[in-house]
């Protein structure tokens, strides 16, 4: 049976199920749940930034990890890298429309974590003192 392009897209959407071992969405979920990716997306939600600005904003991230994270996000179509000819060369990173779609989700998770950290610490302490 021949399918139209729309039917193929609809079928592909039905075929993605992250609970299945071979589903490619697992790789994307792995990227999105990485702390550095979440923080980069949150940091870029305010607009384009240079690598050094991101490194300064995201305390504790190494240059290597930030570069790897930005490349992964760029590969997945969530971030764009723009090189401007200047002395020195200027490189800016910015969320794509797809990346901007993620901002409310990532911001909500970050905000939730910040608001509930005390309760998580309490739960960890209770767990760690169990017999």
C-alpha positions as CSV (number, residue, x, y, z in Angstrom):
1,X,0.0,0.0,0.0
2,X,1.3,3.4,-0.9
3,X,1.1,6.1,1.8
4,X,1.0,9.9,1.4
5,X,3.7,12.0,3.0
6,X,1.3,13.0,5.8
7,X,0.3,9.4,6.4
8,X,4.0,8.5,6.7
9,X,4.5,11.3,9.2
10,X,1.5,10.2,11.2
11,X,2.8,6.6,11.2
12,X,6.2,7.7,12.4
13,X,4.6,9.6,15.3
14,X,2.8,6.5,16.3
15,X,5.9,4.4,16.0
16,X,7.9,6.5,18.5
17,X,7.5,5.0,22.0
18,X,10.3,5.7,24.5
19,X,9.3,2.6,26.5
20,X,10.5,0.4,23.6
21,X,14.2,-0.5,23.7
22,X,15.0,0.5,20.1
23,X,13.1,3.8,20.1
24,X,15.3,6.7,19.0
25,X,13.5,9.1,21.4
26,X,15.5,7.4,24.2
27,X,18.7,9.1,22.9
28,X,17.0,12.4,22.8
29,X,15.6,12.0,26.3
30,X,19.1,11.2,27.5
31,X,20.3,14.4,26.0
32,X,17.5,16.5,27.4
33,X,17.8,15.1,30.9
34,X,21.5,15.9,31.1
35,X,22.0,18.6,33.7
36,X,24.3,20.6,31.4
37,X,21.9,20.5,28.5
38,X,19.1,21.6,30.8
39,X,21.2,24.5,32.1
40,X,22.4,25.6,28.7
41,X,18.8,25.7,27.4
42,X,17.7,27.7,30.4
43,X,20.6,30.1,30.0
44,X,20.0,30.6,26.3
45,X,16.3,31.3,27.0
46,X,17.3,34.9,27.6
47,X,18.8,35.3,24.1
48,X,22.0,34.6,22.2
49,X,25.2,34.2,24.2
50,X,28.9,33.6,23.6
51,X,30.7,30.5,24.9
52,X,32.4,32.5,27.6
53,X,29.1,34.1,28.7
54,X,27.6,30.6,29.1
55,X,30.6,29.3,30.9
56,X,30.4,32.2,33.3
57,X,26.6,31.8,33.8
58,X,26.7,28.0,34.4
59,X,29.0,27.6,37.4
60,X,31.0,24.3,37.4
61,X,30.8,23.4,33.7
62,X,34.2,22.7,32.1
63,X,35.0,24.2,28.7
64,X,35.1,20.7,27.3
65,X,31.7,19.7,28.7
66,X,30.1,23.0,27.6
67,X,31.5,22.6,24.1
68,X,30.3,19.0,23.9
69,X,26.8,20.0,25.2
70,X,26.5,22.8,22.7
71,X,27.5,20.5,19.8
72,X,25.0,17.9,20.8
73,X,22.2,20.5,21.1
74,X,23.2,21.9,17.8
75,X,23.2,18.5,16.2
76,X,19.7,17.9,17.5
77,X,18.5,21.2,16.1
78,X,17.9,22.9,19.4
79,X,20.8,25.4,19.2
80,X,22.4,27.4,16.4
81,X,26.0,28.5,16.3
82,X,26.7,31.8,14.4
83,X,30.2,32.8,13.6
84,X,30.8,36.5,12.9
85,X,34.0,37.6,11.1
86,X,35.8,39.9,13.5
87,X,39.0,40.2,15.3
88,X,38.8,38.0,17.3
89,X,36.1,35.9,15.7
90,X,32.8,36.1,17.5
91,X,30.7,33.0,18.0
92,X,27.2,33.2,19.4
93,X,24.8,30.4,20.4
94,X,21.1,30.8,20.3
95,X,18.0,28.6,20.7
96,X,16.3,27.5,17.5
97,X,12.5,27.6,17.3
98,X,12.6,23.9,18.3
99,X,14.8,24.7,21.3
100,X,12.5,27.6,22.3
101,X,9.7,25.1,22.4
102,X,11.6,23.3,25.2
103,X,12.1,26.4,27.4
104,X,8.8,26.2,29.3
105,X,9.4,22.6,30.1
106,X,13.1,23.0,31.1
107,X,12.3,26.2,33.1
108,X,9.5,24.4,34.9
109,X,11.8,21.5,35.9
110,X,14.6,23.8,37.0
111,X,12.1,25.9,39.0
112,X,10.6,22.8,40.6
113,X,14.0,21.5,41.6
114,X,14.9,24.8,43.2
115,X,11.6,25.0,45.0
116,X,11.7,21.4,46.3
117,X,15.3,20.8,47.1
118,X,14.8,21.1,50.9
119,X,12.1,18.3,50.7
120,X,14.5,16.2,48.6
121,X,17.3,16.6,51.1
122,X,14.8,15.6,53.9
123,X,13.8,12.5,52.0
124,X,17.4,11.6,51.3
125,X,18.2,12.0,55.0
126,X,15.3,9.8,56.0
127,X,16.3,7.2,53.4
128,X,19.9,7.2,54.5
129,X,19.1,6.6,58.2
130,X,16.8,3.7,57.6
131,X,17.7,0.3,59.0
